[in-house]
């Protein structure tokens, strides 16, 4: 089994996927005239605008739901792994993929809005929907839907629950199987309530968890304020192979920075469009801009906070590709959340392990909630007429079982399976949004034009030659 997992991992996460992610981000940044910078003010304004409806959630709820998927164990354990395998320079490449990925996130989220539909009284959408309607290739949509169900219900939950279990065991000596049982019970109570209950939980928990964690990081950064220039210098030098201690690691820095950056912020992976499609907005580009901003929150705020805490305190090891240590500051310490726990404990001895365990509980648990929503959305795509009610319950049992299993398996296997899931979705989605870029770019052009005219933008796909956007066609007719 482990050999099969390793083989799949090597095939999916070849250098080709790293280059595809970077190339897509560069292309979309240029094509959108760097909306990451030019539309930054609009992103923040749109974040708090709009309200929920019977069919959809508010922009902020959709933002929180997507962010609950983005902010997870990747922000704590993933950053530590990137530094361990790629050196401090990997952090720079995480920043770069976040900046470029923000444009990719806009495109996929806008497409999710354009091609959404109403099913069972609520908005549904995502890559499977826009692949079928936008590209007109139904089999491709079904392949993506199946890949997403396997990834979000089977492969990815274990990464989150594994980190929760390890950090809880380390902080409170709670046996991992007890943690698994607790997670399954709590998760089951929430997912039975559907998207509305998940969104309500996310909009309360996400700001609390992200804000609390960043506040703790700010305190630690404040205590090391004089070290900021040196740490940023170390990151930049290491990223471009100018740091003697990490010479020859530029390839690993790029690969692990991009890999963990994509795992953390999910830009271009195809997860966020599911949440974006659920939002009640008057123009698809509005939610696209909101989702672009969520990439910044994930990587530039939360991941950077983790990286600085680790690097300030020297709470990390760096491994050479041959398995030897390049740097060893933490003997006998497993790669993952323990690095961050040690970093916090450096300043607050009694707070380190418990603080990270609690943060991971919130971060990772809300990510599993988001995974369930994505899996259910793709199941509804395959079963359009909703004839197989048992399938929803089978899906719930699958994700609960994967969550429990993740708490008792090794971290290495959990992360490898998670990477396979992320990579599989990223390949399928990035190719799709590159082929289907024109509707999203036309929507952005239309949004900007209406804003210049002083209007609150509304959308009619017929005015832009966009076909099969059935929800918006109906809305445009009603207007």
C-alpha positions as CSV (number, residue, x, y, z in Angstrom):
1,X,0.0,0.0,0.0
2,X,2.8,2.5,0.9
3,X,4.6,1.7,-2.3
4,X,1.4,2.4,-4.3
5,X,0.9,5.7,-2.4
6,X,4.5,6.7,-3.1
7,X,4.2,5.9,-6.8
8,X,1.0,7.9,-7.2
9,X,2.6,10.8,-5.3
10,X,5.6,10.9,-7.5
11,X,3.5,10.8,-10.7
12,X,1.0,13.5,-9.6
13,X,3.6,15.8,-7.9
14,X,6.2,15.9,-10.6
15,X,7.9,19.2,-11.5
16,X,5.2,19.6,-14.2
17,X,2.5,20.4,-11.7
18,X,4.7,23.0,-9.9
19,X,5.4,24.7,-13.2
20,X,1.7,24.6,-14.2
21,X,0.7,26.3,-11.0
22,X,3.3,29.0,-11.4
23,X,2.5,29.5,-15.1
24,X,-1.3,29.7,-14.5
25,X,-0.7,32.3,-11.7
26,X,1.5,34.4,-13.9
27,X,-0.8,34.2,-16.9
28,X,-4.0,35.1,-14.9
29,X,-2.1,37.9,-13.1
30,X,-1.2,39.5,-16.4
31,X,-4.6,38.8,-18.0
32,X,-6.4,40.5,-15.1
33,X,-4.0,43.4,-15.0
34,X,-2.8,42.3,-11.5
35,X,-6.1,42.5,-9.8
36,X,-4.3,41.4,-6.6
37,X,-3.1,45.0,-6.4
38,X,-5.5,47.0,-8.6
39,X,-8.7,45.7,-7.0
40,X,-7.5,45.2,-3.4
41,X,-9.7,48.0,-2.0
42,X,-12.8,46.5,-3.7
43,X,-11.9,43.1,-2.2
44,X,-12.1,44.4,1.3
45,X,-15.4,46.4,0.7
46,X,-17.1,43.4,-0.9
47,X,-16.1,41.2,1.9
48,X,-18.6,42.8,4.3
49,X,-21.3,43.7,1.7
50,X,-24.4,41.7,0.7
51,X,-26.6,39.4,2.8
52,X,-27.8,35.9,2.8
53,X,-31.0,34.7,1.1
54,X,-33.1,31.5,1.2
55,X,-31.0,30.0,-1.6
56,X,-27.6,31.4,-0.8
57,X,-25.2,32.5,1.9
58,X,-23.8,36.0,2.3
59,X,-20.4,37.1,0.7
60,X,-18.8,36.9,4.1
61,X,-20.3,33.5,4.9
62,X,-19.0,32.2,1.6
63,X,-15.6,33.8,2.3
64,X,-15.6,32.2,5.8
65,X,-16.6,28.8,4.3
66,X,-13.8,29.0,1.7
67,X,-11.4,30.3,4.3
68,X,-12.3,27.4,6.6
69,X,-11.1,25.1,3.7
70,X,-8.0,27.2,3.2
71,X,-7.0,27.7,6.8
72,X,-6.2,24.3,8.2
73,X,-3.3,22.1,9.2
74,X,-1.3,23.4,6.2
75,X,-1.0,26.8,8.0
76,X,0.7,25.2,11.0
77,X,2.1,21.7,10.1
78,X,2.4,22.5,6.4
79,X,4.6,25.6,7.0
80,X,6.8,23.6,9.3
81,X,7.1,20.8,6.7
82,X,8.0,23.3,3.9
83,X,10.8,24.7,6.1
84,X,12.0,21.2,7.1
85,X,12.2,20.0,3.5
86,X,13.0,23.1,1.6
87,X,14.7,25.3,4.1
88,X,13.7,28.9,5.1
89,X,13.6,29.8,1.4
90,X,10.5,27.8,0.9
91,X,8.6,30.5,2.7
92,X,9.3,33.0,-0.1
93,X,7.9,30.6,-2.7
94,X,4.8,30.2,-0.5
95,X,4.4,34.0,-0.7
96,X,4.9,34.0,-4.4
97,X,2.4,31.3,-5.2
98,X,-0.1,33.1,-2.9
99,X,0.4,36.4,-4.8
100,X,0.1,34.7,-8.2
101,X,-2.5,32.2,-7.0
102,X,-4.8,35.1,-6.0
103,X,-5.5,35.7,-9.6
104,X,-6.1,32.0,-10.2
105,X,-8.5,32.0,-7.3
106,X,-10.4,34.9,-8.8
107,X,-10.9,33.1,-12.1
108,X,-12.1,29.8,-10.6
109,X,-14.4,31.5,-8.1
110,X,-16.0,33.7,-10.7
111,X,-16.5,30.7,-13.0
112,X,-18.2,29.0,-10.0
113,X,-20.6,31.9,-9.8
114,X,-21.3,32.2,-13.5
115,X,-22.2,28.6,-14.0
116,X,-24.0,27.9,-10.6
117,X,-27.5,26.5,-10.4
118,X,-30.2,26.1,-7.9
119,X,-30.7,22.5,-6.5
120,X,-32.8,21.5,-3.5
121,X,-33.5,25.1,-2.8
122,X,-29.9,26.3,-2.6
123,X,-27.1,27.4,-4.9
124,X,-24.7,24.7,-6.1
125,X,-21.6,25.1,-8.2
126,X,-18.0,24.3,-8.7
127,X,-15.5,23.0,-11.2
128,X,-17.6,20.1,-12.3
129,X,-20.5,22.5,-13.1
130,X,-18.4,25.0,-15.1
131,X,-16.5,22.2,-16.9
132,X,-19.7,20.7,-18.2
133,X,-21.5,24.0,-19.0
134,X,-18.5,26.2,-20.0
135,X,-16.4,23.6,-21.9
136,X,-19.3,21.5,-22.9
137,X,-17.5,18.3,-21.8
138,X,-19.7,16.3,-19.4
139,X,-17.3,13.4,-19.0
140,X,-14.6,15.8,-17.8
141,X,-17.0,17.2,-15.2
142,X,-17.8,13.8,-13.9
143,X,-14.1,12.9,-13.7
144,X,-13.5,16.0,-11.6
145,X,-16.5,15.3,-9.4
146,X,-15.3,11.8,-8.7
147,X,-11.8,13.0,-8.0
148,X,-13.1,15.6,-5.7
149,X,-15.3,13.2,-3.7
150,X,-12.3,10.8,-3.3
151,X,-10.0,13.7,-2.3
152,X,-12.3,15.6,0.1
153,X,-14.1,12.6,1.6
154,X,-11.3,10.0,1.7
155,X,-7.8,11.4,1.3
156,X,-7.8,14.9,2.8
157,X,-9.7,14.6,6.1
158,X,-7.0,12.3,7.5
159,X,-4.4,15.0,7.2
160,X,-6.4,17.4,9.3
161,X,-7.5,14.9,11.9
162,X,-4.0,13.4,12.2
163,X,-2.6,16.8,13.1
164,X,-5.3,17.4,15.7
165,X,-4.7,14.0,17.3
166,X,-0.9,14.4,17.4
167,X,-1.0,17.9,18.8
168,X,-3.7,16.9,21.4
169,X,-1.6,13.9,22.5
170,X,1.5,16.1,22.8
171,X,-0.3,18.9,24.7
172,X,-2.8,17.1,26.8
173,X,-1.8,13.4,26.6
174,X,-5.2,12.5,25.1
175,X,-5.0,9.1,23.3
176,X,-5.4,9.6,19.6
177,X,-8.4,7.2,19.3
178,X,-10.3,9.3,21.9
179,X,-9.6,12.4,19.8
180,X,-10.9,10.5,16.8
181,X,-14.2,9.5,18.5
182,X,-14.7,13.1,19.7
183,X,-14.1,14.5,16.2
184,X,-16.5,12.0,14.6
185,X,-19.3,12.8,17.0
186,X,-18.9,16.6,16.6
187,X,-18.5,16.5,12.8
188,X,-21.6,14.2,12.5
189,X,-23.8,16.7,14.4
190,X,-22.8,19.5,12.1
191,X,-22.8,18.0,8.6
192,X,-26.3,16.6,9.0
193,X,-27.5,20.2,9.1
194,X,-26.2,20.9,5.6
195,X,-24.6,24.0,4.0
196,X,-26.5,26.6,6.1
197,X,-25.4,25.1,9.4
198,X,-21.8,24.6,8.1
199,X,-21.7,28.3,6.9
200,X,-23.0,29.6,10.3
201,X,-20.4,27.6,12.2
202,X,-17.7,28.8,9.8
203,X,-18.6,32.5,10.1
204,X,-18.3,32.4,13.9
205,X,-15.3,30.1,14.2
206,X,-13.1,31.3,11.3
207,X,-12.6,34.9,12.4
208,X,-12.2,33.8,16.0
209,X,-9.6,31.1,15.3
210,X,-7.6,33.1,12.7
211,X,-7.7,36.3,14.8
212,X,-6.6,34.6,18.0
213,X,-3.7,32.8,16.3
214,X,-2.5,35.9,14.5
215,X,-2.7,37.9,17.7
216,X,-0.5,35.4,19.5
217,X,1.9,35.5,16.6
218,X,2.0,39.3,16.7
219,X,3.0,39.2,20.4
220,X,5.9,36.8,19.5
221,X,6.9,38.9,16.5
222,X,6.8,42.0,18.8
223,X,9.1,40.3,21.2
224,X,11.5,39.6,18.3
225,X,11.0,42.9,16.4
226,X,14.7,43.5,16.0
227,X,15.1,40.1,14.3
228,X,12.7,40.8,11.5
229,X,15.3,42.2,9.0
230,X,17.6,39.2,9.7
231,X,14.8,36.6,9.3
232,X,13.4,38.2,6.1
233,X,17.0,38.3,4.8
234,X,17.5,34.7,5.6
235,X,14.2,33.8,3.7
236,X,15.2,35.8,0.6
237,X,18.8,34.6,0.5
238,X,17.7,31.0,1.0
239,X,15.1,31.2,-1.7
240,X,17.7,32.1,-4.3
241,X,20.5,29.9,-3.1
242,X,22.6,32.8,-1.7
243,X,22.6,31.4,1.9
244,X,25.6,29.2,2.5
245,X,23.9,27.0,5.1
246,X,21.2,26.1,2.6
247,X,23.2,26.1,-0.7
248,X,22.1,23.7,-3.4
249,X,18.5,23.6,-2.0
250,X,16.8,26.0,-4.4
251,X,15.0,23.2,-6.2
252,X,13.6,21.8,-2.9
253,X,12.7,25.3,-1.7
254,X,10.7,26.0,-4.9
255,X,9.1,22.6,-4.9
256,X,8.1,22.5,-1.2
257,X,7.2,26.2,-1.1
258,X,4.8,25.8,-4.1
259,X,3.5,22.4,-2.9
260,X,2.7,23.5,0.6
261,X,1.5,26.9,-0.6
262,X,-1.0,25.2,-2.8
263,X,-2.0,22.8,-0.1
264,X,-2.5,25.8,2.3
265,X,-4.2,28.5,0.2
266,X,-5.8,26.0,-2.4
267,X,-5.6,28.6,-5.2
268,X,-6.4,26.9,-8.5
269,X,-7.1,23.6,-6.8
270,X,-10.8,23.8,-7.4
271,X,-12.0,23.7,-3.8
272,X,-13.0,27.4,-3.2
273,X,-15.4,27.6,-6.2
274,X,-17.8,25.4,-4.4
275,X,-18.2,27.9,-1.6
276,X,-18.0,30.9,-4.0
277,X,-21.0,29.5,-5.9
278,X,-23.1,29.4,-2.7
279,X,-22.9,33.2,-2.3
280,X,-25.9,35.5,-3.0
281,X,-24.3,38.3,-5.1
282,X,-25.5,40.6,-8.0
283,X,-22.4,40.0,-10.1
284,X,-20.0,36.9,-10.3
285,X,-16.9,39.0,-10.1
286,X,-17.9,40.2,-6.7
287,X,-17.4,36.8,-5.2
288,X,-14.3,36.2,-7.3
289,X,-12.6,39.2,-5.7
290,X,-13.7,38.1,-2.2
291,X,-12.1,34.7,-2.8
292,X,-9.0,36.3,-4.2
293,X,-8.6,38.1,-0.9
294,X,-9.0,34.9,1.1
295,X,-5.7,33.7,-0.4
296,X,-4.0,36.7,1.1
297,X,-5.5,36.0,4.5
298,X,-4.4,32.4,4.4
299,X,-0.8,32.7,3.3
300,X,0.4,36.2,3.7
301,X,-1.1,36.5,7.2
302,X,-1.5,33.1,8.8
303,X,1.3,31.1,7.1
304,X,3.7,34.0,7.5
305,X,2.8,34.3,11.2
306,X,3.7,30.6,11.7
307,X,6.9,30.9,9.6
308,X,8.2,33.9,11.6
309,X,7.5,32.2,14.9
310,X,9.4,29.2,13.8
311,X,12.4,31.1,12.3
312,X,12.6,33.6,15.1
313,X,13.1,30.9,17.7
314,X,15.1,28.5,15.6
315,X,12.5,25.8,16.3
316,X,13.1,23.7,13.2
317,X,15.2,21.1,11.4
318,X,16.1,21.1,7.7
319,X,16.6,17.8,5.9
320,X,18.8,17.2,2.8
321,X,17.1,15.1,0.1
322,X,19.4,12.2,1.0
323,X,17.9,12.2,4.5
324,X,20.7,13.8,6.4
325,X,20.3,16.9,8.5
326,X,21.3,20.3,7.0
327,X,20.3,22.0,10.2
328,X,19.2,20.3,13.4
329,X,17.8,22.5,16.2
330,X,15.2,20.0,17.5
331,X,16.6,16.5,18.0
332,X,14.1,13.7,18.0
333,X,11.2,16.0,16.9
334,X,8.8,14.8,14.2
335,X,8.1,17.2,11.3
336,X,4.8,19.0,11.8
337,X,3.0,20.9,14.5
338,X,5.7,20.2,17.1
339,X,7.9,22.9,15.4
340,X,5.2,25.6,16.0
341,X,4.6,24.3,19.5
342,X,8.3,24.6,20.3
343,X,8.3,28.1,18.8
344,X,5.5,29.3,21.1
345,X,6.9,27.5,24.1
346,X,10.2,29.3,23.6
347,X,8.5,32.5,24.9
348,X,5.5,31.0,26.8
349,X,6.6,27.6,28.2
350,X,3.2,26.7,29.5
351,X,1.3,27.9,26.4
352,X,3.2,26.4,23.5
353,X,1.7,22.9,23.1
354,X,-1.8,23.7,24.3
355,X,-2.1,26.9,22.2
356,X,-1.1,25.0,19.0
357,X,-3.4,22.1,19.9
358,X,-6.4,24.4,20.3
359,X,-5.6,26.3,17.2
360,X,-5.2,23.1,15.2
361,X,-8.5,21.9,16.5
362,X,-10.3,24.9,15.2
363,X,-8.3,25.2,12.0
364,X,-8.4,21.6,11.0
365,X,-11.9,20.9,12.1
366,X,-13.5,23.7,10.1
367,X,-11.4,22.5,7.1
368,X,-13.0,19.0,7.4
369,X,-16.4,20.7,7.4
370,X,-15.5,22.5,4.2
371,X,-14.4,19.2,2.7
372,X,-17.7,17.6,3.4
373,X,-19.6,20.5,1.7
374,X,-17.4,20.1,-1.4
375,X,-17.9,16.4,-1.5
376,X,-21.7,16.7,-1.1
377,X,-21.8,19.4,-3.9
378,X,-20.0,17.1,-6.3
379,X,-22.3,14.2,-5.3
380,X,-25.3,16.4,-6.1
381,X,-23.7,17.1,-9.5
382,X,-23.4,13.4,-10.3
383,X,-26.9,12.6,-8.9
384,X,-28.7,15.6,-10.4
385,X,-32.2,14.4,-9.7
386,X,-31.4,13.4,-6.2
387,X,-32.7,9.8,-6.6
388,X,-30.1,8.2,-4.4
389,X,-30.6,9.6,-0.9
390,X,-28.6,6.7,0.5
391,X,-25.5,8.1,-1.4
392,X,-25.5,11.2,0.9
393,X,-25.5,9.0,4.0
394,X,-22.8,6.8,2.4
395,X,-20.7,10.0,1.9
396,X,-21.2,11.1,5.5
397,X,-20.1,7.7,6.7
398,X,-17.1,7.8,4.4
399,X,-15.8,11.2,5.7
400,X,-16.4,10.2,9.3
401,X,-14.5,7.0,8.8
402,X,-11.6,8.8,7.0
403,X,-11.5,11.4,9.8
404,X,-11.2,8.7,12.5
405,X,-8.7,6.6,10.5
406,X,-6.5,9.7,10.1
407,X,-6.1,10.1,13.9
408,X,-4.5,6.6,14.2
409,X,-2.3,6.4,11.1
410,X,1.2,7.8,10.7
411,X,1.6,11.5,9.7
412,X,3.7,10.6,6.7
413,X,1.1,8.4,5.1
414,X,-1.6,11.0,5.9
415,X,0.3,13.8,4.2
416,X,1.1,11.7,1.2
417,X,-2.6,10.8,0.7
418,X,-3.5,14.5,1.2
419,X,-1.0,15.6,-1.4
420,X,-2.3,13.0,-3.9
421,X,-5.8,14.4,-3.4
422,X,-4.7,18.1,-3.8
423,X,-2.6,17.3,-6.8
424,X,-5.3,15.3,-8.6
425,X,-7.8,18.2,-8.2
426,X,-5.2,20.8,-9.1
427,X,-4.3,19.1,-12.4
428,X,-7.9,18.8,-13.5
429,X,-9.0,22.2,-12.4
430,X,-6.0,24.3,-13.7
431,X,-6.3,22.8,-17.2
432,X,-10.1,23.6,-17.1
433,X,-9.8,27.2,-16.0
434,X,-7.0,27.9,-18.5
435,X,-9.3,26.6,-21.3
436,X,-12.3,28.4,-19.8
437,X,-10.7,31.7,-19.0
438,X,-12.7,34.0,-21.3
439,X,-16.0,34.1,-19.4
440,X,-14.2,35.0,-16.1
441,X,-12.1,37.7,-17.8
442,X,-15.2,39.2,-19.5
443,X,-17.0,39.3,-16.2
444,X,-14.1,41.2,-14.6
445,X,-14.1,43.7,-17.5
446,X,-17.8,44.2,-17.1
447,X,-17.5,44.6,-13.4
448,X,-14.8,47.3,-13.7
449,X,-16.8,49.1,-16.5
450,X,-19.9,49.3,-14.3
451,X,-17.9,50.4,-11.3
452,X,-16.4,53.3,-13.4
453,X,-19.9,54.3,-14.3
454,X,-20.8,54.5,-10.6
455,X,-23.2,51.5,-10.7
456,X,-23.6,48.6,-8.4
457,X,-22.7,45.9,-10.9
458,X,-25.3,43.5,-12.2
459,X,-24.6,40.6,-14.6
460,X,-26.3,39.5,-17.8
461,X,-24.3,36.8,-19.6
462,X,-26.1,37.4,-22.9
463,X,-24.4,40.8,-23.1
464,X,-21.0,39.1,-23.1
465,X,-21.6,36.1,-25.3
466,X,-21.5,33.7,-22.4
467,X,-23.7,30.6,-23.0
468,X,-25.3,28.1,-20.6
469,X,-25.1,30.4,-17.6
470,X,-28.7,29.4,-16.9
471,X,-29.1,31.0,-13.5
472,X,-27.9,34.4,-14.7
473,X,-29.8,34.2,-17.9
474,X,-33.0,33.8,-15.9
475,X,-32.0,36.6,-13.5
476,X,-31.2,38.9,-16.5
477,X,-34.7,38.1,-18.0
478,X,-36.4,38.9,-14.7
479,X,-34.7,42.3,-14.6
